[in-house]
Amino acid sequence: MQPCDCTERHDPRRVVLTGGPGAGKTAVLELIRLFFCVHVRTLPESASIVFGGRFPRNGREAIRQAAQRAIFHVQRELEATEDADSAAIVLCDRGTVDGSAYWVGPGDLFTAVGTTRERELSRYHGVIHLRTPSSPDDYPSDNPLRIESWEEASAIDGRIAAAWAGHPRYREVAATRDFLTKAARALAILRDEVPECCRRHVKPFLWDHVAADST
């Protein structure tokens, strides 16, 4: 994170970075940590915490539902820590709504955890959705926690889009063969979300790349 001479107490905005498997969230988050100031706070992905901690993971409906309930509650508690720092943006690696795209079997995630989709949507100021690669040739398979095939990843990505549909500040970043273009578009969206006092500290990573690509 870049230093920032802003000493204001910010009213934090909670922004979600989401996307289907293989969409490039991890790489984009690393770029955000590198090029944005300390007032953009990033939270880890709750699913990685849960599954990295060896939570059972198999095809049984009961197990998969239990995993999504666990991920939801870990996500909520991660977000509850946002007041600990003077953050302007709290960037969430997925949000509580994402779990509904992974829910299987009877019922739904929101009922299972005692909330509603509308209530969860309203908790986030903005949503940046990185789309999963549109070709299996562009789908990365080097993440040991990723078990989905390209076809499965594409289906999940579509369900994620449906889950966040209707959010007033939903922004989609289409899949591109050139990942730098995709990353630059995502960073440009986030840059527009940070307050002016912090925006001037954002390093000009790929803005020229975005401008050239859009002409």
DRENPA-3360 file (N, C-alpha, C; in nm, 2 decimals, always signed):
BEGIN
1 = MQPCDCTE = +0.08/-0.12/+0.00/+0.00/+0.00/+0.00/+0.09/+0.13/+0.00 ~ +0.04/+0.23/-0.07/+0.11/+0.35/-0.08/+0.08/+0.44/+0.05 ~ +0.18/+0.52/+0.10/+0.15/+0.61/+0.21/+0.06/+0.72/+0.16 ~ -0.01/+0.78/+0.26/-0.11/+0.88/+0.23/-0.10/+0.99/+0.34 ~ -0.09/+1.11/+0.30/-0.08/+1.22/+0.40/-0.22/+1.27/+0.45 ~ -0.33/+1.20/+0.40/-0.46/+1.24/+0.45/-0.48/+1.19/+0.59 ~ -0.53/+1.28/+0.68/-0.55/+1.24/+0.82/-0.70/+1.24/+0.86 ~ -0.78/+1.26/+0.76/-0.93/+1.26/+0.78/-0.98/+1.13/+0.83;
9 = RHDPRRVV = -1.08/+1.13/+0.91/-1.15/+1.01/+0.95/-1.26/+0.98/+0.85 ~ -1.24/+0.87/+0.77/-1.32/+0.84/+0.66/-1.45/+0.77/+0.70 ~ -1.55/+0.79/+0.63/-1.67/+0.71/+0.64/-1.65/+0.59/+0.54 ~ -1.62/+0.47/+0.59/-1.57/+0.37/+0.50/-1.69/+0.32/+0.40 ~ -1.65/+0.30/+0.28/-1.74/+0.24/+0.18/-1.70/+0.10/+0.16 ~ -1.79/+0.01/+0.17/-1.77/-0.13/+0.15/-1.79/-0.17/+0.00 ~ -1.68/-0.21/-0.07/-1.69/-0.25/-0.21/-1.65/-0.39/-0.22 ~ -1.72/-0.47/-0.31/-1.70/-0.61/-0.33/-1.62/-0.63/-0.46;
17 = LTGGPGAG = -1.52/-0.71/-0.46/-1.46/-0.76/-0.58/-1.49/-0.90/-0.60 ~ -1.57/-0.93/-0.70/-1.62/-1.07/-0.71/-1.59/-1.12/-0.85 ~ -1.63/-1.24/-0.88/-1.61/-1.31/-1.01/-1.61/-1.46/-0.99 ~ -1.63/-1.52/-1.10/-1.63/-1.67/-1.11/-1.49/-1.72/-1.09 ~ -1.47/-1.85/-1.07/-1.34/-1.91/-1.06/-1.25/-1.87/-1.18 ~ -1.13/-1.84/-1.16/-1.03/-1.81/-1.27/-1.05/-1.67/-1.33 ~ -1.13/-1.58/-1.26/-1.15/-1.45/-1.32/-1.04/-1.35/-1.30 ~ -0.94/-1.39/-1.21/-0.83/-1.30/-1.19/-0.84/-1.21/-1.06;
25 = KTAVLELI = -0.92/-1.25/-0.97/-0.94/-1.16/-0.85/-0.81/-1.15/-0.77 ~ -0.74/-1.26/-0.75/-0.62/-1.26/-0.67/-0.51/-1.17/-0.73 ~ -0.49/-1.17/-0.86/-0.40/-1.09/-0.93/-0.44/-0.94/-0.92 ~ -0.57/-0.91/-0.94/-0.61/-0.77/-0.93/-0.60/-0.72/-0.79 ~ -0.63/-0.80/-0.69/-0.61/-0.76/-0.55/-0.46/-0.73/-0.52 ~ -0.37/-0.80/-0.57/-0.23/-0.77/-0.55/-0.19/-0.64/-0.61 ~ -0.25/-0.61/-0.73/-0.22/-0.48/-0.79/-0.28/-0.37/-0.71 ~ -0.40/-0.39/-0.65/-0.46/-0.29/-0.57/-0.38/-0.26/-0.45;
33 = RLFFCVHV = -0.33/-0.36/-0.39/-0.24/-0.34/-0.27/-0.11/-0.27/-0.31 ~ -0.07/-0.29/-0.43/+0.06/-0.22/-0.47/+0.04/-0.08/-0.51 ~ -0.08/-0.04/-0.57/-0.09/+0.09/-0.63/-0.19/+0.18/-0.56 ~ -0.26/+0.14/-0.46/-0.35/+0.22/-0.39/-0.29/+0.26/-0.25 ~ -0.35/+0.36/-0.19/-0.30/+0.41/-0.06/-0.35/+0.32/+0.05 ~ -0.30/+0.35/+0.17/-0.32/+0.27/+0.29/-0.47/+0.28/+0.33 ~ -0.54/+0.38/+0.28/-0.68/+0.39/+0.32/-0.78/+0.30/+0.24 ~ -0.72/+0.22/+0.15/-0.80/+0.12/+0.08/-0.76/-0.01/+0.15;
41 = RTLPESAS = -0.84/-0.06/+0.23/-0.82/-0.18/+0.31/-0.88/-0.30/+0.24 ~ -0.80/-0.41/+0.22/-0.85/-0.53/+0.16/-0.87/-0.64/+0.26 ~ -0.98/-0.71/+0.24/-1.01/-0.82/+0.33/-0.98/-0.95/+0.25 ~ -0.94/-1.06/+0.32/-0.92/-1.19/+0.26/-1.05/-1.25/+0.22 ~ -1.04/-1.35/+0.13/-1.16/-1.43/+0.09/-1.19/-1.53/+0.20 ~ -1.32/-1.52/+0.24/-1.36/-1.61/+0.35/-1.36/-1.75/+0.31 ~ -1.40/-1.78/+0.18/-1.40/-1.92/+0.13/-1.26/-1.98/+0.14 ~ -1.16/-1.90/+0.11/-1.02/-1.96/+0.12/-0.98/-1.98/+0.27;
49 = IVFGGRFP = -1.03/-1.90/+0.36/-1.00/-1.92/+0.50/-1.07/-2.05/+0.54 ~ -1.20/-2.07/+0.50/-1.27/-2.19/+0.54/-1.21/-2.32/+0.48 ~ -1.19/-2.32/+0.35/-1.14/-2.44/+0.29/-1.00/-2.46/+0.31 ~ -0.92/-2.35/+0.32/-0.78/-2.36/+0.36/-0.76/-2.42/+0.50 ~ -0.86/-2.40/+0.58/-0.86/-2.46/+0.72/-0.91/-2.60/+0.72 ~ -0.93/-2.66/+0.60/-0.97/-2.80/+0.59/-1.11/-2.83/+0.63 ~ -1.20/-2.73/+0.61/-1.34/-2.76/+0.62/-1.38/-2.87/+0.52 ~ -1.46/-2.96/+0.56/-1.50/-3.07/+0.46/-1.55/-3.02/+0.33;
57 = RNGREAIR = -1.51/-3.08/+0.22/-1.54/-3.03/+0.09/-1.57/-3.15/+0.00 ~ -1.70/-3.18/-0.03/-1.73/-3.29/-0.12/-1.87/-3.26/-0.18 ~ -1.92/-3.35/-0.26/-2.04/-3.32/-0.34/-2.17/-3.34/-0.26 ~ -2.17/-3.38/-0.13/-2.29/-3.40/-0.06/-2.36/-3.26/-0.03 ~ -2.49/-3.26/-0.05/-2.56/-3.13/-0.03/-2.55/-3.08/+0.11 ~ -2.56/-3.16/+0.21/-2.55/-3.11/+0.35/-2.42/-3.05/+0.38 ~ -2.31/-3.11/+0.32/-2.18/-3.06/+0.35/-2.16/-2.92/+0.27 ~ -2.21/-2.92/+0.15/-2.19/-2.79/+0.07/-2.28/-2.68/+0.13;
65 = QAAQRAIF = -2.39/-2.71/+0.18/-2.47/-2.61/+0.25/-2.40/-2.56/+0.38 ~ -2.35/-2.66/+0.45/-2.28/-2.62/+0.58/-2.16/-2.53/+0.55 ~ -2.09/-2.56/+0.44/-1.97/-2.48/+0.40/-2.02/-2.33/+0.37 ~ -2.13/-2.32/+0.29/-2.17/-2.18/+0.26/-2.22/-2.11/+0.38 ~ -2.28/-2.17/+0.48/-2.32/-2.10/+0.60/-2.19/-2.06/+0.67 ~ -2.09/-2.14/+0.68/-1.97/-2.11/+0.75/-1.90/-1.99/+0.68 ~ -1.90/-1.99/+0.55/-1.83/-1.88/+0.47/-1.91/-1.75/+0.49 ~ -2.04/-1.76/+0.49/-2.12/-1.64/+0.52/-2.08/-1.57/+0.65;
73 = HVQRELEA = -2.08/-1.65/+0.76/-2.05/-1.60/+0.89/-1.91/-1.55/+0.90 ~ -1.81/-1.62/+0.84/-1.67/-1.57/+0.84/-1.67/-1.43/+0.77 ~ -1.74/-1.42/+0.66/-1.74/-1.30/+0.58/-1.80/-1.18/+0.66 ~ -1.91/-1.21/+0.73/-1.97/-1.11/+0.82/-1.87/-1.06/+0.93 ~ -1.80/-1.15/+0.99/-1.71/-1.12/+1.09/-1.59/-1.04/+1.04 ~ -1.54/-1.08/+0.92/-1.43/-1.01/+0.86/-1.47/-0.86/+0.84 ~ -1.59/-0.84/+0.79/-1.64/-0.71/+0.76/-1.66/-0.63/+0.89 ~ -1.69/-0.70/+1.00/-1.71/-0.63/+1.12/-1.58/-0.57/+1.18;
81 = TEDADSAA = -1.47/-0.60/+1.12/-1.34/-0.55/+1.17/-1.31/-0.42/+1.10 ~ -1.39/-0.37/+1.01/-1.36/-0.25/+0.92/-1.34/-0.12/+1.00 ~ -1.40/-0.12/+1.12/-1.39/+0.01/+1.20/-1.26/+0.02/+1.27 ~ -1.17/-0.09/+1.26/-1.05/-0.09/+1.34/-0.95/+0.01/+1.28 ~ -0.96/+0.04/+1.15/-0.87/+0.14/+1.08/-0.95/+0.25/+1.02 ~ -0.88/+0.36/+0.99/-0.94/+0.47/+0.92/-0.95/+0.44/+0.77 ~ -1.02/+0.34/+0.73/-1.03/+0.31/+0.59/-1.13/+0.40/+0.52 ~ -1.09/+0.43/+0.39/-1.19/+0.50/+0.30/-1.27/+0.39/+0.22;
89 = IVLCDRGT = -1.20/+0.29/+0.18/-1.26/+0.18/+0.11/-1.23/+0.05/+0.18 ~ -1.33/-0.03/+0.21/-1.30/-0.17/+0.26/-1.34/-0.26/+0.14 ~ -1.23/-0.32/+0.08/-1.25/-0.40/-0.04/-1.26/-0.54/+0.00 ~ -1.37/-0.60/-0.03/-1.40/-0.74/+0.01/-1.38/-0.83/-0.10 ~ -1.30/-0.94/-0.08/-1.28/-1.04/-0.18/-1.40/-1.13/-0.17 ~ -1.50/-1.10/-0.25/-1.63/-1.16/-0.25/-1.71/-1.10/-0.13 ~ -1.85/-1.10/-0.14/-1.93/-1.06/-0.03/-2.03/-1.17/+0.01 ~ -2.11/-1.13/+0.10/-2.21/-1.23/+0.16/-2.30/-1.29/+0.05;
97 = VDGSAYWV = -2.33/-1.21/-0.05/-2.43/-1.24/-0.15/-2.37/-1.36/-0.24 ~ -2.24/-1.36/-0.26/-2.18/-1.46/-0.34/-2.22/-1.60/-0.31 ~ -2.23/-1.63/-0.18/-2.26/-1.77/-0.14/-2.39/-1.82/-0.20 ~ -2.48/-1.74/-0.23/-2.61/-1.79/-0.29/-2.58/-1.85/-0.43 ~ -2.48/-1.81/-0.50/-2.44/-1.87/-0.62/-2.39/-2.01/-0.61 ~ -2.34/-2.04/-0.49/-2.28/-2.17/-0.47/-2.38/-2.27/-0.39 ~ -2.49/-2.22/-0.35/-2.59/-2.30/-0.27/-2.65/-2.41/-0.36 ~ -2.66/-2.52/-0.30/-2.72/-2.64/-0.37/-2.83/-2.70/-0.28;
105 = GPGDLFTA = -2.92/-2.77/-0.35/-3.03/-2.84/-0.27/-3.14/-2.75/-0.23 ~ -3.22/-2.80/-0.14/-3.34/-2.72/-0.10/-3.31/-2.60/-0.02 ~ -3.41/-2.51/-0.02/-3.39/-2.38/+0.06/-3.30/-2.29/-0.01 ~ -3.26/-2.18/+0.06/-3.16/-2.09/+0.01/-3.07/-2.04/+0.12 ~ -2.96/-1.98/+0.08/-2.86/-1.93/+0.18/-2.92/-1.83/+0.27 ~ -2.99/-1.73/+0.22/-3.03/-1.62/+0.30/-3.13/-1.66/+0.41 ~ -3.22/-1.75/+0.38/-3.31/-1.80/+0.48/-3.23/-1.88/+0.58 ~ -3.13/-1.96/+0.53/-3.06/-2.05/+0.62/-2.98/-1.97/+0.73;
113 = VGTTRERE = -2.94/-1.85/+0.69/-2.86/-1.77/+0.79/-2.94/-1.65/+0.85 ~ -3.07/-1.65/+0.82/-3.15/-1.55/+0.89/-3.14/-1.41/+0.84 ~ -3.13/-1.40/+0.70/-3.13/-1.27/+0.64/-3.21/-1.27/+0.51 ~ -3.20/-1.16/+0.43/-3.26/-1.16/+0.30/-3.16/-1.11/+0.20 ~ -3.18/-1.14/+0.07/-3.10/-1.10/-0.03/-3.09/-0.94/-0.04 ~ -3.21/-0.88/-0.02/-3.21/-0.73/-0.03/-3.13/-0.67/+0.09 ~ -3.14/-0.73/+0.20/-3.06/-0.68/+0.32/-2.91/-0.69/+0.29 ~ -2.87/-0.80/+0.23/-2.73/-0.82/+0.21/-2.68/-0.73/+0.09;
121 = LSRYHGVI = -2.76/-0.71/-0.01/-2.72/-0.62/-0.12/-2.70/-0.48/-0.07 ~ -2.78/-0.44/+0.02/-2.78/-0.30/+0.07/-2.65/-0.27/+0.16 ~ -2.58/-0.38/+0.20/-2.47/-0.36/+0.29/-2.34/-0.31/+0.21 ~ -2.35/-0.32/+0.08/-2.23/-0.29/+0.00/-2.26/-0.16/-0.09 ~ -2.15/-0.08/-0.09/-2.16/+0.05/-0.17/-2.15/+0.02/-0.32 ~ -2.06/-0.07/-0.35/-2.04/-0.10/-0.49/-1.99/-0.24/-0.51 ~ -2.01/-0.29/-0.64/-1.97/-0.43/-0.67/-1.89/-0.42/-0.81 ~ -1.77/-0.48/-0.81/-1.69/-0.50/-0.93/-1.69/-0.64/-0.96;
129 = HLRTPSSP = -1.74/-0.68/-1.07/-1.75/-0.82/-1.11/-1.66/-0.85/-1.23 ~ -1.55/-0.93/-1.20/-1.46/-0.98/-1.30/-1.52/-1.11/-1.36 ~ -1.54/-1.11/-1.49/-1.60/-1.22/-1.55/-1.50/-1.33/-1.58 ~ -1.54/-1.46/-1.56/-1.46/-1.57/-1.59/-1.42/-1.58/-1.74 ~ -1.30/-1.62/-1.77/-1.26/-1.63/-1.91/-1.36/-1.70/-2.00 ~ -1.38/-1.65/-2.12/-1.49/-1.71/-2.20/-1.44/-1.83/-2.29 ~ -1.31/-1.86/-2.27/-1.26/-1.98/-2.34/-1.18/-2.07/-2.25 ~ -1.19/-2.20/-2.26/-1.12/-2.29/-2.17/-0.97/-2.27/-2.19;
137 = DDYPSDNP = -0.92/-2.22/-2.30/-0.78/-2.20/-2.32/-0.72/-2.09/-2.23 ~ -0.81/-2.00/-2.19/-0.77/-1.89/-2.10/-0.80/-1.91/-1.96 ~ -0.85/-2.03/-1.92/-0.89/-2.06/-1.79/-0.77/-2.11/-1.71 ~ -0.72/-2.04/-1.60/-0.61/-2.09/-1.52/-0.64/-2.21/-1.43 ~ -0.55/-2.30/-1.41/-0.58/-2.41/-1.33/-0.47/-2.44/-1.23 ~ -0.40/-2.33/-1.18/-0.29/-2.35/-1.09/-0.32/-2.32/-0.95 ~ -0.45/-2.30/-0.91/-0.49/-2.28/-0.78/-0.52/-2.41/-0.71 ~ -0.45/-2.46/-0.61/-0.48/-2.59/-0.55/-0.62/-2.59/-0.48;
145 = LRIESWEE = -0.68/-2.48/-0.45/-0.81/-2.48/-0.39/-0.93/-2.47/-0.49 ~ -0.89/-2.46/-0.62/-0.99/-2.45/-0.72/-1.02/-2.59/-0.78 ~ -1.14/-2.63/-0.77/-1.17/-2.77/-0.81/-1.27/-2.77/-0.93 ~ -1.31/-2.65/-0.98/-1.41/-2.64/-1.09/-1.34/-2.65/-1.22 ~ -1.41/-2.72/-1.31/-1.37/-2.72/-1.45/-1.41/-2.58/-1.51 ~ -1.37/-2.55/-1.64/-1.41/-2.43/-1.70/-1.56/-2.42/-1.72 ~ -1.62/-2.53/-1.76/-1.77/-2.53/-1.77/-1.84/-2.49/-1.64 ~ -1.79/-2.56/-1.53/-1.85/-2.53/-1.40/-1.82/-2.39/-1.36;
153 = ASAIDGRI = -1.70/-2.34/-1.38/-1.67/-2.20/-1.35/-1.75/-2.10/-1.42 ~ -1.78/-2.12/-1.55/-1.86/-2.04/-1.63/-2.01/-2.03/-1.58 ~ -2.06/-2.15/-1.54/-2.19/-2.16/-1.48/-2.20/-2.08/-1.35 ~ -2.10/-2.10/-1.26/-2.09/-2.02/-1.14/-2.09/-1.87/-1.16 ~ -2.01/-1.83/-1.26/-1.99/-1.69/-1.29/-2.13/-1.63/-1.33 ~ -2.21/-1.71/-1.41/-2.34/-1.66/-1.44/-2.43/-1.65/-1.32 ~ -2.42/-1.74/-1.23/-2.50/-1.73/-1.11/-2.46/-1.62/-1.02 ~ -2.33/-1.59/-1.02/-2.28/-1.47/-0.94/-2.34/-1.34/-1.00;
161 = AAAWAGHP = -2.34/-1.33/-1.13/-2.40/-1.21/-1.20/-2.55/-1.20/-1.16 ~ -2.62/-1.31/-1.16/-2.76/-1.31/-1.12/-2.78/-1.27/-0.98 ~ -2.69/-1.32/-0.89/-2.70/-1.29/-0.75/-2.69/-1.15/-0.72 ~ -2.60/-1.08/-0.79/-2.58/-0.93/-0.77/-2.66/-0.84/-0.85 ~ -2.74/-0.90/-0.94/-2.83/-0.82/-1.03/-2.92/-0.73/-0.95 ~ -2.93/-0.61/-1.00/-3.02/-0.51/-0.93/-2.94/-0.42/-0.83 ~ -2.82/-0.45/-0.80/-2.74/-0.36/-0.72/-2.72/-0.23/-0.79 ~ -2.75/-0.12/-0.73/-2.74/+0.01/-0.81/-2.60/+0.05/-0.86;
169 = RYREVAAT = -2.50/-0.01/-0.80/-2.36/+0.02/-0.84/-2.28/-0.10/-0.87 ~ -2.35/-0.19/-0.95/-2.28/-0.31/-1.00/-2.21/-0.27/-1.13 ~ -2.08/-0.31/-1.14/-2.00/-0.28/-1.25/-1.94/-0.41/-1.30 ~ -1.95/-0.44/-1.43/-1.90/-0.57/-1.48/-1.77/-0.54/-1.56 ~ -1.67/-0.62/-1.54/-1.54/-0.62/-1.62/-1.54/-0.74/-1.70 ~ -1.55/-0.73/-1.83/-1.56/-0.84/-1.92/-1.43/-0.91/-1.93 ~ -1.43/-1.04/-1.96/-1.31/-1.12/-1.98/-1.24/-1.07/-2.11 ~ -1.11/-1.06/-2.10/-1.03/-1.02/-2.22/-0.91/-1.12/-2.23;
177 = RDFLTKAA = -0.86/-1.13/-2.36/-0.74/-1.22/-2.38/-0.62/-1.15/-2.31 ~ -0.62/-1.02/-2.31/-0.51/-0.94/-2.25/-0.55/-0.91/-2.11 ~ -0.49/-0.98/-2.01/-0.53/-0.96/-1.87/-0.50/-0.82/-1.82 ~ -0.40/-0.75/-1.87/-0.36/-0.62/-1.83/-0.48/-0.52/-1.86 ~ -0.55/-0.54/-1.97/-0.66/-0.46/-2.00/-0.77/-0.48/-1.89 ~ -0.80/-0.60/-1.86/-0.90/-0.64/-1.76/-0.87/-0.58/-1.63 ~ -0.74/-0.60/-1.59/-0.70/-0.54/-1.46/-0.71/-0.39/-1.45 ~ -0.67/-0.33/-1.56/-0.67/-0.18/-1.56/-0.81/-0.13/-1.55;
185 = RALAILRD = -0.90/-0.20/-1.62/-1.04/-0.15/-1.61/-1.10/-0.17/-1.46 ~ -1.06/-0.28/-1.40/-1.10/-0.29/-1.26/-1.05/-0.19/-1.17 ~ -0.92/-0.16/-1.18/-0.85/-0.06/-1.10/-0.91/+0.08/-1.13 ~ -0.94/+0.11/-1.25/-1.00/+0.24/-1.28/-1.14/+0.26/-1.21 ~ -1.22/+0.15/-1.21/-1.35/+0.16/-1.14/-1.32/+0.18/-0.99 ~ -1.23/+0.11/-0.93/-1.20/+0.13/-0.79/-1.15/+0.27/-0.76 ~ -1.07/+0.32/-0.85/-1.01/+0.46/-0.83/-1.12/+0.56/-0.82 ~ -1.23/+0.54/-0.90/-1.34/+0.64/-0.90/-1.42/+0.63/-0.77;
193 = EVPECCRR = -1.40/+0.52/-0.69/-1.47/+0.50/-0.57/-1.40/+0.57/-0.45 ~ -1.27/+0.59/-0.46/-1.20/+0.64/-0.34/-1.22/+0.79/-0.33 ~ -1.22/+0.85/-0.21/-1.24/+0.99/-0.20/-1.12/+1.07/-0.26 ~ -1.15/+1.20/-0.30/-1.05/+1.28/-0.37/-0.92/+1.29/-0.29 ~ -0.93/+1.30/-0.16/-0.81/+1.32/-0.08/-0.72/+1.20/-0.09 ~ -0.77/+1.08/-0.12/-0.68/+0.97/-0.14/-0.66/+0.94/-0.28 ~ -0.75/+0.98/-0.37/-0.73/+0.95/-0.51/-0.60/+1.00/-0.57 ~ -0.56/+1.11/-0.53/-0.44/+1.17/-0.59/-0.31/+1.10/-0.55;
201 = HVKPFLWD = -0.32/+1.00/-0.45/-0.21/+0.92/-0.42/-0.20/+0.79/-0.49 ~ -0.31/+0.76/-0.57/-0.31/+0.63/-0.65/-0.21/+0.64/-0.76 ~ -0.12/+0.55/-0.76/-0.02/+0.54/-0.87/-0.09/+0.52/-1.01 ~ -0.04/+0.59/-1.11/-0.11/+0.58/-1.24/-0.06/+0.45/-1.31 ~ -0.12/+0.34/-1.27/-0.07/+0.20/-1.31/-0.09/+0.18/-1.46 ~ -0.21/+0.17/-1.50/-0.24/+0.13/-1.64/-0.34/+0.22/-1.71 ~ -0.36/+0.35/-1.66/-0.46/+0.43/-1.71/-0.44/+0.46/-1.86 ~ -0.32/+0.48/-1.90/-0.29/+0.50/-2.04/-0.33/+0.37/-2.12;
209 = HVAADST = -0.31/+0.26/-2.06/-0.35/+0.13/-2.13/-0.50/+0.13/-2.15 ~ -0.57/+0.17/-2.05/-0.72/+0.17/-2.06/-0.77/+0.27/-2.17 ~ -0.71/+0.39/-2.16/-0.74/+0.49/-2.26/-0.72/+0.45/-2.40 ~ -0.60/+0.38/-2.42/-0.57/+0.34/-2.56/-0.66/+0.23/-2.60 ~ -0.70/+0.14/-2.51/-0.79/+0.03/-2.54/-0.93/+0.07/-2.58 ~ -0.97/+0.18/-2.52/-1.11/+0.23/-2.54/-1.13/+0.31/-2.66 ~ -1.02/+0.35/-2.73/-1.03/+0.44/-2.84/-1.06/+0.36/-2.97;
% end
